Amino acid sequence: YFVVIHVDKASNPARREYLKSVLLEPEGHRDSLRFTVISDPPEEEEDLECEDVGFAYVSLQEIFQKQRDIIEQDIDIFNSQDGSAVIGKLKVTVEALHALRAVYEECKNH
């Protein structure tokens, strides 16, 4: 899947404020993107809900500190029932450095 999260000033000020908080107050905020891995119900039971299987995280603060986007990197998937148990890997690309730099420059200039 390919997902774009828009953070432009005009249309998405709340998301942009969130990025500012990640950069300025990383200790006080969750600074990660969370990926949720779900299971679809079996075909014979399509009326059932999807279930959360696990979660994977990418740190935006780490991308900014290392000055490097994450390109096709395997990250751990943690069990949704036991957050410490790794149940697999998820290959992700997160291109956020350009947006984080732009937000950081705004913060410096105000």
Backbone as CSV, one residue per row, in Angstrom:
resi,resn,N_x,N_y,N_z,CA_x,CA_y,CA_z,C_x,C_y,C_z
1,TYR,0.834,-1.184,0.000,0.000,0.000,0.000,0.874,1.241,0.000
2,PHE,0.336,2.303,-0.544,1.025,3.590,-0.580,0.087,4.622,0.030
3,VAL,0.510,5.269,1.092,-0.331,6.245,1.782,0.426,7.568,1.853
4,VAL,-0.256,8.658,1.539,0.318,9.988,1.657,-0.427,10.714,2.763
5,ILE,0.324,11.272,3.704,-0.261,12.070,4.781,0.157,13.514,4.517
6,HIS,-0.793,14.342,4.146,-0.502,15.730,3.790,-0.290,16.572,5.045
7,VAL,0.744,17.420,5.010,1.050,18.278,6.156,1.273,19.727,5.719
8,ASP,0.628,20.112,4.616,0.800,21.489,4.147,0.131,22.465,5.114
9,LYS,0.651,23.693,5.149,0.151,24.711,6.083,-1.318,25.050,5.858
10,ALA,-1.690,25.240,4.616,-3.027,25.743,4.304,-4.133,24.764,4.666
11,SER,-3.943,23.492,4.354,-5.037,22.530,4.518,-4.924,21.634,5.744
12,ASN,-3.750,21.545,6.335,-3.545,20.588,7.429,-2.777,21.196,8.598
13,PRO,-3.281,22.290,9.160,-2.536,22.941,10.246,-2.386,22.060,11.492
14,ALA,-3.357,21.217,11.795,-3.258,20.377,13.002,-2.122,19.366,12.855
15,ARG,-2.002,18.755,11.693,-0.903,17.798,11.482,0.445,18.505,11.544
16,ARG,0.483,19.711,11.012,1.732,20.469,11.035,2.105,20.825,12.483
17,GLU,1.111,21.185,13.283,1.369,21.470,14.694,1.882,20.224,15.412
18,TYR,1.336,19.071,15.049,1.817,17.819,15.637,3.298,17.622,15.313
19,LEU,3.690,17.859,14.063,5.102,17.724,13.696,5.966,18.698,14.485
20,LYS,5.474,19.913,14.695,6.226,20.879,15.509,6.427,20.345,16.918
21,SER,5.382,19.758,17.490,5.506,19.233,18.850,6.500,18.069,18.907
22,VAL,6.528,17.256,17.863,7.488,16.145,17.806,8.918,16.690,17.820
23,LEU,9.154,17.760,17.057,10.497,18.322,16.955,10.905,19.123,18.181
24,LEU,9.958,19.855,18.764,10.290,20.748,19.872,10.175,20.101,21.235
25,GLU,9.284,19.135,21.384,9.047,18.507,22.683,8.962,16.988,22.535
26,PRO,10.039,16.353,22.076,9.951,14.916,21.804,9.690,14.072,23.044
27,GLU,10.065,14.553,24.198,9.860,13.772,25.421,8.395,13.736,25.827
28,GLY,7.650,14.772,25.487,6.280,14.867,25.946,5.248,14.313,24.980
29,HIS,5.661,13.849,23.826,4.703,13.412,22.812,5.116,12.082,22.228
30,ARG,4.151,11.371,21.751,4.464,10.185,20.959,5.011,10.699,19.647
31,ASP,6.211,10.305,19.334,6.843,10.832,18.122,6.870,9.801,17.008
32,SER,5.987,8.830,17.067,6.043,7.741,16.104,4.793,7.645,15.242
33,LEU,5.022,7.185,14.013,3.920,6.753,13.170,3.616,5.322,13.562
34,ARG,2.356,5.019,13.709,1.971,3.651,14.086,1.277,2.982,12.905
35,PHE,1.757,1.807,12.572,1.147,0.981,11.542,0.375,-0.126,12.241
36,THR,-0.872,-0.323,11.841,-1.699,-1.368,12.421,-1.852,-2.497,11.414
37,VAL,-1.500,-3.709,11.839,-1.639,-4.897,10.999,-2.928,-5.579,11.430
38,ILE,-3.823,-5.808,10.458,-5.120,-6.406,10.772,-5.300,-7.716,10.018
39,SER,-6.213,-8.524,10.535,-6.567,-9.750,9.819,-7.998,-9.605,9.325
40,ASP,-8.207,-9.979,8.070,-9.554,-10.004,7.518,-10.247,-11.267,7.999
41,PRO,-11.561,-11.212,8.181,-12.287,-12.429,8.571,-12.264,-13.448,7.425
42,PRO,-12.390,-14.730,7.745,-12.454,-15.747,6.689,-13.631,-15.484,5.754
43,GLU,-13.520,-15.947,4.515,-14.584,-15.699,3.521,-15.941,-16.198,3.976
44,GLU,-15.965,-17.326,4.680,-17.253,-17.877,5.123,-17.858,-17.094,6.290
45,GLU,-17.080,-16.185,6.886,-17.581,-15.378,8.004,-17.351,-13.896,7.731
46,GLU,-17.704,-13.441,6.547,-17.435,-12.069,6.129,-18.132,-11.014,6.976
47,ASP,-19.165,-11.407,7.736,-19.876,-10.433,8.561,-19.113,-10.081,9.839
48,LEU,-18.035,-10.805,10.142,-17.223,-10.499,11.314,-16.351,-9.274,11.052
49,GLU,-15.911,-8.642,12.124,-15.046,-7.467,12.031,-13.599,-7.886,11.789
50,CYS,-12.817,-6.983,11.214,-11.368,-7.194,11.131,-10.806,-7.109,12.552
51,GLU,-9.719,-7.814,12.796,-9.098,-7.791,14.119,-7.684,-7.256,14.030
52,ASP,-7.300,-6.458,15.038,-5.922,-5.994,15.122,-5.035,-7.171,15.492
53,VAL,-3.997,-7.385,14.700,-3.047,-8.464,14.963,-1.810,-7.912,15.645
54,GLY,-1.351,-6.759,15.160,-0.147,-6.190,15.734,0.062,-4.759,15.299
55,PHE,1.124,-4.170,15.842,1.468,-2.780,15.583,2.954,-2.670,15.298
56,ALA,3.306,-1.734,14.414,4.705,-1.434,14.117,4.866,0.083,14.180
57,TYR,6.050,0.539,14.544,6.262,1.960,14.778,7.509,2.468,14.059
58,VAL,7.434,3.732,13.594,8.570,4.429,13.008,8.689,5.766,13.725
59,SER,9.853,6.064,14.248,10.074,7.297,14.992,10.382,8.462,14.050
60,LEU,9.535,9.487,14.084,9.791,10.686,13.295,10.991,11.445,13.849
61,GLN,11.147,11.448,15.158,12.286,12.111,15.789,13.600,11.471,15.324
62,GLU,13.594,10.151,15.202,14.794,9.446,14.746,15.116,9.792,13.292
63,ILE,14.106,9.891,12.450,14.325,10.301,11.054,14.975,11.675,11.026
64,PHE,14.469,12.597,11.842,15.021,13.955,11.860,16.434,13.976,12.429
65,GLN,16.659,13.262,13.514,17.986,13.251,14.123,19.044,12.655,13.199
66,LYS,18.685,11.573,12.517,19.640,10.922,11.608,19.694,11.588,10.239
67,GLN,18.728,12.505,9.983,18.638,13.192,8.693,18.572,12.198,7.536
68,ARG,17.715,11.186,7.752,17.610,10.125,6.748,16.212,9.525,6.772
69,ASP,15.568,9.508,5.582,14.280,8.835,5.456,14.477,7.333,5.621
70,ILE,13.393,6.645,5.840,13.425,5.182,5.937,12.950,4.635,4.597
71,ILE,13.813,3.908,3.926,13.498,3.389,2.594,13.529,1.864,2.631
72,GLU,12.376,1.279,2.398,12.217,-0.177,2.354,12.965,-0.878,3.492
73,GLN,12.645,-0.489,4.683,13.272,-1.059,5.884,12.293,-1.995,6.573
74,ASP,12.792,-3.118,7.069,11.971,-4.039,7.846,11.893,-3.542,9.284
75,ILE,10.676,-3.389,9.774,10.486,-3.002,11.171,9.684,-4.092,11.867
76,ASP,9.884,-4.208,13.178,9.208,-5.246,13.956,7.717,-4.959,14.082
77,ILE,6.934,-6.020,14.010,5.505,-5.956,14.313,5.327,-6.560,15.705
78,PHE,4.727,-5.798,16.606,4.498,-6.259,17.971,3.070,-6.756,18.109
79,ASN,2.910,-7.844,18.816,1.610,-8.453,19.049,0.668,-7.441,19.703
80,SER,-0.565,-7.361,19.210,-1.521,-6.401,19.761,-1.960,-6.777,21.179
81,GLN,-1.880,-8.051,21.530,-2.271,-8.495,22.867,-1.139,-8.317,23.871
82,ASP,0.093,-8.561,23.417,1.276,-8.449,24.271,2.257,-7.553,23.540
83,GLY,2.260,-6.294,23.860,3.059,-5.308,23.144,4.546,-5.556,23.094
84,SER,5.045,-6.534,23.845,6.483,-6.782,23.845,6.878,-7.937,22.940
85,ALA,5.927,-8.736,22.485,6.238,-9.911,21.664,6.273,-9.529,20.180
86,VAL,7.411,-9.776,19.543,7.546,-9.515,18.114,6.966,-10.705,17.352
87,ILE,6.043,-10.406,16.426,5.372,-11.492,15.700,5.694,-11.498,14.210
88,GLY,6.489,-10.545,13.769,6.839,-10.511,12.353,7.531,-9.221,11.982
89,LYS,7.661,-9.016,10.686,8.311,-7.816,10.146,7.386,-7.169,9.127
90,LEU,7.525,-5.863,8.976,6.774,-5.099,7.997,7.779,-4.238,7.247
91,LYS,7.779,-4.315,5.917,8.692,-3.504,5.116,8.005,-2.172,4.822
92,VAL,8.646,-1.072,5.237,8.044,0.251,5.067,9.029,1.231,4.449
93,THR,8.455,2.238,3.827,9.193,3.416,3.381,8.471,4.617,3.973
94,VAL,9.213,5.456,4.686,8.643,6.678,5.256,9.518,7.835,4.802
95,GLU,8.966,8.656,3.923,9.686,9.821,3.419,9.123,11.050,4.110
96,ALA,9.724,11.406,5.232,9.212,12.502,6.053,10.254,13.587,6.297
97,LEU,11.494,13.347,5.911,12.576,14.271,6.260,12.340,15.659,5.683
98,HIS,11.912,15.760,4.441,11.680,17.073,3.821,10.654,17.870,4.621
99,ALA,9.547,17.245,4.988,8.501,17.921,5.763,9.012,18.294,7.153
100,LEU,9.755,17.402,7.792,10.287,17.696,9.122,11.269,18.862,9.074
101,ARG,12.113,18.909,8.054,13.044,20.039,7.906,12.296,21.347,7.707
102,ALA,11.250,21.327,6.879,10.474,22.542,6.619,9.813,23.045,7.902
103,VAL,9.248,22.140,8.664,8.603,22.521,9.923,9.639,23.050,10.909
104,TYR,10.796,22.417,10.960,11.868,22.869,11.854,12.316,24.288,11.492
105,GLU,12.446,24.565,10.204,12.853,25.906,9.760,11.804,26.942,10.174
106,GLU,10.531,26.574,10.076,9.464,27.481,10.527,9.610,27.801,12.010
107,CYS,9.902,26.765,12.781,10.041,26.942,14.244,11.209,27.865,14.558
108,LYS,12.309,27.703,13.831,13.496,28.544,14.081,13.227,29.994,13.738
109,ASN,12.390,30.232,12.747,12.155,31.602,12.270,11.060,32.331,13.033
110,HIS,10.430,31.671,13.997,9.381,32.334,14.780,9.797,32.560,16.199
